[in-house]
């Protein structure tokens, strides 16, 4: 909610899995908040209207405020980078997308909706694939929305696409032994 989800959501355990519906705009807004390091972002369709002579007729302010700690969003971003490197969106790398990015696939029950929302340090892009009548697409987020996202991201100018996400001070990464789930030692394979 702090990052921009406004749809009524039931407090059920499956909420963490994305089991409840939100709009694509709400989801993009929430991910923009994570990409920005915890700032609530109010999206605008038009920032300003300018005459051919350069006179500004109307200008809107984006207006941002910090609502989540940069440490929390940095940890979440690191986890979501793993989605592209080892998770449900790992096919992005096989399909030629090699930029620094974080993201999440989504598939609803009966394959009615397929989506992928991903972000670089500078850009958030969300793709939704579905039918207005809620009939099944037969596609998952990885098979339906992710290829569209990859195609779009490969076509735009990502000149700083190898810039890593900024990590605030104080975050420490430690190796975990995948067998025991404990901190890795020198004796772990």
N, C-alpha and C positions, 0 to 999 in steps of 0.2 A: 504494500500500500504506500509506503514512503517513497517508492520509486515511480509510482504512477498507476498502479492497478486500482481501478475504481469500480469494476463489476462486483456485484454481490457474490461473495464466496463463502461457502459453507466450511466451517472449521472441522475438517475431517482429515485423518492421517494421509490419505492419498493426494492431498493438495500439494505435497512436496514433489509428487510425480507429475504434476501438471494435469491432474484429472478433471479440473474444472475449467469452464470456458471463460476466456477473456478475448477482447478484440485484438486484431493485429496491431492497431495503433497503441493500445495499452502495453502490449508485449514489447513493441519496439521502443516505447518510452522507458519501460523498466530496464531494458538492456542498454539503452543510451545512458541511463543513470549508472549502471555498472561500468560501462566503458569510460565514463567521465570521472571515475574514481569516487562515486557516491553523491553526485549532484543530481537533484531532481530537474529534469529537462522538460520544458513545455514546448512541444513541437508547434511550428507555425508553417502554414502553406505558403505565405508570402512574407518576406522580411521587410521589403520596401517597394514602393512604386516610384519610379523615376521617369521624368520626361526625357525626350530625346536630347534636350539641351543640358541634362544633368541635374535639373531641379528635383529635389525630393518632395513628392506630394504627400506621402504617407510612409511612416516607418514604425515598425513594431520592435519591441524588445523581447529577446528570448527569455530573459529572466530565469536565473538558476539559483538554487540554494542547496547547500550540503544537507543531506538527510540520512546518509549512511557513512560509516567511517571508511576512509581510504584503505585501511588494512583489510576490512571485510570484503570490499569489492575486489581488491588485489588477489586475495586468496581464492575467491570465487572465479575470477578471470583465469587464474592459473589452472584451476580445475577444468574450466570450460575450454582451455587450450588443448587439454588432453582429449576432449571429444573429437577434435580434428586430427590429433596425432595417433590416438589409440582406440577411440570410441566409435560411436555410431556414425560419425561423419568422417571416418578415416579414409573413405574413398575419395575425399576431396584431394588428398595428396596424390592418389593414383590418377586422378583426372586432371592433374597439372596445376593445382592451386598450391603454391608453396610459400605464400606470404604469412607473416605473423598474424594470427587471428584466434579468436575464441568463439564458441558457438554451441548451439543445442538443437538437436532434431526433435521433432514431435510428430506423433501419429495418434489419432483418436481411435476409439473403438470402431470396429467394422471398417477401418480404413476410410472414414469419411473425410478427414482432414489430414493433410500432410504439410508440415511446415519446417522451415529452418530459419533460425535467426542467428546471425553471426556478426562479429565486429572486429575491426582492427583498432589501433590506437586513435584513428581519426574518423571512422565511419561505421555506422550501424546499418545493416540491411536485413530486412525480413522478407521471406517468400512464403506465401500460403498457396496451397493447391487444394481446391475443393469445388463442390457444386453448390449453388445457391439453395437447392432443395434438399441438401444434406444426404444425397445418395452417395454410396461408396465410390471412391476413386480407384480402389485396389492398390494404392500407392502408400508407401511409408514416407516419413520425412526424408530419409536418406535416399530413397529411389525417386521421389517426386519433386520435392522442393530443393534439395541440396544441389542437384545438377543445374538448376536454373540460377541459384545463388552463385555457384562457381562460374558459370558462363558470364554473368553480370560482373562479378568481381574481377575476372580476368580481362574484361573489356575497359574498365575504368582506369584512371590514372592513379596508381598506388605507388607514387615515387618514393614514399617513405615506408613502404610496406615491410621492410626488414627491421624497422625500428621496434625494439621490444616495448611491451607495456611497462609503464613506470611503476616500480615497486616502492612503497613508502619504507622508510627506515624501520628496523625492528622486526621485519619478517625473516624468519630463518627456515631454510629448507633442510630436511633430514631424510636420509634414505630409510625406507621401511622394507623389512624382509617380507616378501610376498607369501612365504610359507607360514611364518609364525604371526605376522601382523605386528610384530614388535620392531623397535629400532634395530636397524642393521648393525652388525658388528664386523670386525675384520674377518671373522670366520664364516660369514654368510657367502653363499655362492654368487 
